[in-house]
Amino acid sequence: MRIGYQDIVALASLYKVSTDYLFGLTDNRQYRNIDVDRLRLSDNAIIVLESGKINNRLLSELIAHTDFSQLSSAIEMYIDRKLLPQLETMNAVYKLTEQTILKNCATQKNDEILEYLQQSVVNEDEYLRFRLSERFNELLKSLFETHKKDPLPSEQAEIINDMKECAQIYLERNDSPSPMSLS
């Protein structure tokens, strides 16, 4: 049976994929030769992606993950310092309240309310980095669980097998009596 190009185009249309995807020429179901300017990648980012120094498949999975937009928003808030005015206002209220209590009220050395107010002051940098690390950790855990049962890359499997063989040879040699112990 012969399949014509019209049939291939019809199949691609039916499954909403590219013909290159049907032929196994790409892992991308729909996008091929997309305009790089639309992606807003810097020249340096393109160089890194083309270099092979990073795992582009894993990077694609990170970006496509459902939690990535939250992580990206959190990074943007941290870099652009978008929460700074709110945190500064909140911290100023805590400090003003503390000063007012100290000025107008008799307090003891370890006053519970004052300690609470002092501990309530938020360090923006620490807080946002903590939130970022939480989001990133959740995303990584999710990806790890997704790939938990994936087979090891062939290079790693070969190294592990070589190590097992070396260990087996070592154990076999040490199981038999050595010439020194026979005398």
QUIRAUR-V942401 format. One line per field, one symbol per residue. ss: DSSP state (a for helix, b for strand, c for the rest). A space follows every 10 residues. Layout:
# QUIRAUR-V942401
ss->???
This chain:
# QUIRAUR-V942401
ss->ccccaaaaaa aaaaacccaa aacccccccc cccccaaaac ccaaaaaaaa accccaaaaa aaaacccaaa aaaaaaaaac cccaaaaaaa aaaaaaaaaa aaaacccccc caaaaaaaaa cccaaaaaaa aaaaaaaaaa aaaaaaaccc cccaaaaaaa aaaaaaaaaa aaaaacccaa aac
